[in-house]
Amino acid sequence: MRAPIGHFDDARPVPACLDELTGPVADAVRHWQGSVPADQILYVDTDPEWADTATFVEHYGRDLLERSANCVVVAGKRGGETTLAASVVLSTTRVDVNGVVRRQLGARKASFAAMDTATGETGMEYGGITPLGLPGGWPVLVDAAVVDLPYVLVGSGRRRGKLLVPGKAFAELPGAVVLEGLGVA
């Protein structure tokens, strides 16, 4: 199957590729709900050496720069309590941690979660964290610009492989909150 974005040799519906995913992501696909059918989410096998955005777009298509999203784990702290959440923004922007994230989580202080926390809590590889399959109860903060795209390239839970997800599906993820201005230039 031809990928709707990028220059990939092979794109397959993600339900046919569960063995390529981490456990939490595969479980999320198995129990997928929403208006976007799971088979419209595509898996593309990619070289883990090219997982970082700049290298990735050089190899798989410069048009992907404007159609890729990063999913980062953030931590909001207030009164000794820590709330973990995911933030999904276009790769051409950065997460407004000290503004939008802090306010949305009702935190006194917000920061990016430590790598060990992010990978340990999600069961995913650093550099491949995806908003599909996150722990139950986590807020998933999604920049409105991500939802507006027909397809978005995002991690698969591993550094090898990526997911091509219809933008509107991000708004339907468990715990999703779509926010204007989450990603800033």
C-alpha positions as CSV (number, residue, x, y, z in Angstrom):
1,M,0.0,0.0,0.0
2,R,1.2,3.5,-0.8
3,A,1.6,5.9,2.2
4,P,-0.6,9.0,2.0
5,I,2.5,11.1,3.0
6,G,6.2,10.7,2.8
7,H,8.3,8.3,0.6
8,F,8.0,4.9,2.2
9,D,8.4,1.6,0.5
10,D,5.6,0.0,2.4
11,A,2.7,1.2,4.5
12,R,0.4,-1.3,6.2
13,P,-2.7,-1.0,8.3
14,V,-1.6,-1.1,11.9
15,P,-3.8,-3.9,13.0
16,A,-1.8,-6.2,10.7
17,C,1.5,-5.1,12.3
18,L,0.9,-5.6,16.1
19,D,4.1,-7.6,16.4
20,E,6.0,-4.5,15.4
21,L,4.7,-2.5,18.3
22,T,5.3,-2.3,22.0
23,G,2.8,-4.0,24.2
24,P,0.9,-0.9,25.3
25,V,0.6,0.4,21.7
26,A,-0.5,-3.0,20.3
27,D,-3.2,-3.2,23.1
28,A,-4.4,0.3,22.2
29,V,-4.9,-0.8,18.6
30,R,-6.6,-4.1,19.6
31,H,-9.1,-2.0,21.7
32,W,-9.4,0.9,19.3
33,Q,-12.6,3.0,19.4
34,G,-13.6,6.1,17.6
35,S,-14.8,7.4,14.3
36,V,-11.5,6.7,12.5
37,P,-11.3,2.9,11.9
38,A,-8.0,1.3,13.2
39,D,-7.1,0.1,9.7
40,Q,-6.8,3.8,8.6
41,I,-3.9,4.1,10.9
42,L,-0.8,2.9,9.0
43,Y,2.5,1.5,10.1
44,V,5.7,2.2,8.2
45,D,8.9,0.3,8.9
46,T,11.8,2.8,9.3
47,D,15.4,2.6,10.2
48,P,16.0,3.4,13.9
49,E,19.2,5.2,12.9
50,W,17.1,7.8,11.1
51,A,14.5,8.2,13.9
52,D,15.4,11.8,14.8
53,T,13.3,14.3,12.9
54,A,16.0,16.2,10.9
55,T,17.6,12.9,9.7
56,F,14.2,11.3,9.1
57,V,12.9,13.9,6.8
58,E,16.1,14.0,4.8
59,H,15.6,10.3,4.0
60,Y,11.8,9.8,3.9
61,G,10.7,13.2,2.4
62,R,11.0,16.8,3.3
63,D,7.2,17.2,3.1
64,L,7.1,15.2,6.4
65,L,8.6,18.1,8.4
66,E,5.3,19.9,8.3
67,R,3.3,16.7,8.8
68,S,5.1,15.2,11.7
69,A,4.3,15.4,15.4
70,N,6.3,14.8,18.5
71,C,4.8,13.2,21.6
72,V,6.6,14.2,24.8
73,V,5.9,13.3,28.4
74,V,5.5,16.2,30.8
75,A,5.2,16.4,34.6
76,G,3.1,18.9,36.4
77,K,3.8,19.4,40.1
78,R,1.6,21.0,42.8
79,G,1.7,20.5,46.6
80,G,3.9,17.4,46.4
81,E,1.7,15.7,43.8
82,T,3.0,15.0,40.3
83,T,0.7,14.6,37.3
84,L,2.2,12.9,34.2
85,A,0.7,13.8,30.8
86,A,1.6,13.6,27.1
87,S,1.8,16.6,24.8
88,V,1.5,16.2,21.1
89,V,2.7,19.1,18.9
90,L,3.9,19.5,15.3
91,S,7.7,18.8,15.0
92,T,8.2,22.4,13.8
93,T,7.1,23.7,17.2
94,R,8.0,23.2,20.8
95,V,5.6,22.4,23.7
96,D,4.6,25.5,25.8
97,V,5.4,23.7,29.1
98,N,5.5,26.7,31.4
99,G,2.3,28.3,29.9
100,V,-0.3,26.1,28.3
101,V,0.7,22.8,29.9
102,R,1.2,24.2,33.4
103,R,-2.3,25.9,33.3
104,Q,-4.0,22.9,31.8
105,L,-2.6,20.5,34.5
106,G,-3.4,23.1,37.3
107,A,0.3,22.8,38.3
108,R,2.5,25.2,40.1
109,K,5.5,24.0,38.1
110,A,5.7,21.9,34.9
111,S,8.7,20.4,33.1
112,F,9.6,17.6,30.7
113,A,9.6,14.3,32.5
114,A,12.9,12.5,33.0
115,M,13.8,10.0,30.3
116,D,13.6,7.1,32.7
117,T,10.2,8.2,33.9
118,A,8.9,8.7,30.4
119,T,10.0,5.3,29.2
120,G,9.3,3.4,32.4
121,E,5.7,4.8,32.8
122,T,4.8,4.4,29.1
123,G,6.6,1.1,28.3
124,M,7.9,2.7,25.1
125,E,11.3,3.6,23.8
126,Y,12.7,7.1,24.1
127,G,12.5,8.8,20.7
128,G,9.5,6.7,19.8
129,I,6.9,7.6,22.3
130,T,3.4,7.8,20.8
131,P,0.1,9.0,22.2
132,L,-1.5,5.6,21.4
133,G,-1.3,3.3,24.4
134,L,-0.4,5.7,27.1
135,P,-1.3,4.8,30.7
136,G,-5.0,5.1,31.6
137,G,-6.0,8.4,33.2
138,W,-3.2,10.4,31.6
139,P,-4.2,13.7,30.0
140,V,-3.2,13.7,26.3
141,L,-2.7,17.4,25.4
142,V,-3.0,17.8,21.6
143,D,-2.2,21.0,19.7
144,A,-5.1,21.9,17.4
145,A,-2.8,22.1,14.4
146,V,-2.1,18.4,14.7
147,V,-5.9,17.5,14.6
148,D,-6.3,19.7,11.5
149,L,-3.9,17.7,9.3
150,P,-5.3,14.8,7.1
151,Y,-2.4,12.5,8.2
152,V,0.3,13.0,10.8
153,L,3.5,11.0,11.2
154,V,4.2,10.1,14.9
155,G,6.2,7.5,16.8
156,S,5.1,3.9,17.1
157,G,6.3,3.2,20.6
158,R,9.7,2.1,19.3
159,R,12.5,4.0,17.5
160,R,12.0,1.6,14.6
161,G,8.8,2.3,12.7
162,K,6.4,5.1,12.6
163,L,2.6,5.5,12.6
164,L,0.7,7.6,10.0
165,V,-2.5,8.7,11.9
166,P,-5.4,10.7,10.6
167,G,-5.3,14.0,12.4
168,K,-8.8,13.9,13.7
169,A,-8.1,10.6,15.5
170,F,-5.8,12.4,18.0
171,A,-8.9,14.3,19.3
172,E,-10.6,11.0,20.1
173,L,-7.7,9.3,22.1
174,P,-8.6,8.5,25.7
175,G,-7.9,11.6,27.8
176,A,-7.4,13.8,24.8
177,V,-7.8,17.6,25.2
178,V,-7.3,19.7,22.1
179,L,-5.6,23.0,22.8
180,E,-4.8,26.1,20.8
181,G,-1.3,27.3,21.2
182,L,0.2,24.2,22.9
183,G,2.9,24.1,20.2
184,V,4.8,27.4,19.8
185,A,7.4,28.4,17.2
